Amino acid sequence: MLGPLSGTLALVTGASRGIGAATAIALGAQGAHVVLTARTAKGLEEVEETIFNAGGSATIAPLDMTETDAIARLAGAIGDRWQALDTLVLNAGTLGSLAAVPAIDPRELAQVLTLNVSAQAAMIAAFDPMLRRSKAARVIGVTSSVGRNPRAYWGAYGASKAAFDTLLGAYGDEMAEISQVRVAIVDPGATRTKMRARAYPGEDPASVKPPETVAARIVALATDGFEPNHRERVDA
């Protein structure tokens, strides 16, 4: 498929549903070959089929990002096939349980931090060489407002997103003067996803924007570019 991203390679984590799936489909529609990763193979296959049916191309890579060496193996497999990575969308994350800080389960907190922070650092480390080989690499992380503005009962998830934001911001600063890699952090705001439904079970899903709205903004950033360490919130 011809488009502004034709000839480029994109990798989207958490691509089996929600914002990740919508972003992968939108990237494919602009001509990128999209590598789809998530734990759920069935969901990835459905997204891959949607991309194919629209004339695009994709590769699925079922992956549990919390497994030891899984990310390094993925990077090795992708690096064997492609020279450079042009767009990396770090969307995968877990909510955990909403709880008052004194009631946070330490084991669950460790799981949240492993996926939302440690695995993200591993992704950056594993794909940094391929990103640097791109003529205009874009790393776009999906965050949450609770990382910047603490909210009651969101302590665990908010802490993980604050760490995630700091991690990406630091990488963006490091890359700005020595490479063409640029980093953006996108806060999707209230969006119709399964994670949102878990956090707000009484909310009417139709009252918040669909994930395609966020995906369109992410793809615009990947296509048009942005200044180092760009940050924005996507409103309806």
N, C-alpha and C positions, 0 to 999 in steps of 0.2 A: 504493500500500500504506500502510495506517495503522500508525503506530508512534510511539514517543517522539521520533523524529527526522523525522517527517513535516513537509514544508514547508521542510526545510533542504537546503543544498547541501554536499556533501563532495567533496574531491579527494584521490585516492590515487595516489602515484607508485610505480612498480615494481609495477603492479597486474596484470600478466599471469600471475603465478605466485606460489607460496609465500605468505609472510605478507601481501604486498600484495593478492593475489587473494582470500585468505580474508577479509581485512579489508574489502575492497570489497563482497564478497558479504554479509558480516554487517551492514555499514552499510545496504545496500540492504534487507535484511530488517527493519531497524528504521524504514524509511520514508524515508531520505534519498535524494535524487537524487545519484548518484555519477558523478563524472567520472573516467574510468580513463585513466591515462597509463602508457606504457612504450614501448620501442622495437619490440616484437613485436606487430604488428597482429593476427595470428592468435590469440595468447594472449588479447589484450584482447577479441576478438570472442567467445571461449569464455566468458570471465567475464561479459561483457555478457549473453549468452544465458542463463547460469545465473541472473543477477539477474532478467531478464525472466520466465523460466519460474516464478520464485517469486513473481511479482506485483510486483516492484520496477521501478525505472527507472534508466537509466544512459546515459551518453554516452561514447564512446571517443574518445581523442585521442592517436594514435600520436605519440611524441615522443622525440627524442634530446636529452636535457638538456644534453649537452656541445656542441651546435651553437650557434654565435653567433646571438643574437636569437631562438632557438626558444622560450625560456621567455616572453619578452616578447610574442611573437606569441600564445602560448597564453593568457596573461593578458588580452590584448586581446580575443580571441575569447570567452572566458568572461565578461569584463566587459561585453561588448555584449549578452549574453543574460540575465545575472543581476546583481542589485544587490550582493549580499553573499556571502561565503564563510564558512560556519559551521564546517567541519572540514577541516583540512589535515593529511594523514598523509604525512610525509616518510620514505618507506620505501626508495626506490631507492638502490642502492649497488653498488659493485664490490669484489671481494676482492683482485684482483691476484694476484701470485705470492707464496707464502710463501718467504721467503729470509732468511738472515743479513743484518744491516744492511750489512756491507761489500760484499755481493753484490747489493744492491738496484739494479735497472735504473733509472737516472734518468728515462728516458722513460716507463716504466711507472708510476713513482711520480707523475709529473706527471699521468698519466691518472687514477690513483686519486684524487689530490687534486682534480682538476677536477670529477669527478662527486660525490665524497663530501663536498666542502667548497664549492668555488666555485659549483657548480650549486645547492646548497642555499641559499647566500646569495642567489643570483639569484631563486630561488623565493620566498623571504621578501620580498625587495624588490618583486617583481612583484605579489604578492598581498596585501601589507600594506594597501593601501587598501580592498580588499574585505573583509579580515578585520576591519578597524576598523569597517566598516559593519554587521557582525553584532552582534546583541544579546549573544551569548555565544560568541565564536569560540574554537575549540580547535585548537592546533597541536601535533601529536604526532610526535616524531621517534623513529625506530627506531635504536638504537645497538648497541654491543657492549661486553662487559666488558673487552676488551683496550684500550679507550680510556682506562680508568682504571687497569688493572693490566697493565703491560707483560709480554709473553710472548715468549720466544725465537722467532724466525722470523716473528713477526707485526708487526714494526716498522712497515712501510709502512701496512698496514690500520689498525693501532692508532693510529698518528699521525693518520691521517685522521679516525678516530672521536673522538679527543681534541679535535681542532679542531672537529669537528661539534658535540660536546657544549658546548664553550665558546661557539660561535656561537649555539646555541639558548638556552643559559642567559643570555647577554647580552641577546638579544632579549626573553626572558621578563622580565628585570629592567626593561628599558626600557618594556615594555607594562603592567606590573603597576599602576602608579599613574596612567596616563593613558588607559587603554582597558579594554575588557572582554575583550581577547585574553589567553588563558592558554596557557602552554607546558608540555608534559610531555615527558620523555625516558623511553623504555621500552627496557629491555634484555631481549630475548626469551629469553636463555639458549639452551641446546641445543634446537634445533628442526629438524624434518624438512624441510629445504629443499635445493635444488640447490647453493647456496653451501656449506652445511654438508657435503654429500656431497663437494664438491671439496676441502674442507679436511681431511676425515676419511674418506678413501676406503675404509678397512677397517671402518668402523663399521656396525653393523646399524641401518638406518633405523628399525626398529620399536622400538629402545631409547630413542629420544628422542620428545618430544611432537610432535603434529601442529601445523601452523601455525594451525589453527582455535582452539587454546587461546590463542595470543597474540592472535589477532584478537578473540576474545571480550573480552579485557581492554582492548584498545584501544577497542572500541566502548563498553564500560562507562564508560571515561573520557570519551568524547565525549558520552555520554548523561547521566551523573551530574555531570560537572564535577570540578574538583580545585583545590587551592590553587596559587598561582603557583609556577612552577618545580618542579613535582612530578617526582619520579624514582622509578622502581620496576623491579624485576626480576621477570619472569614465570617462576615455577617450575612444574614439572609438577604 
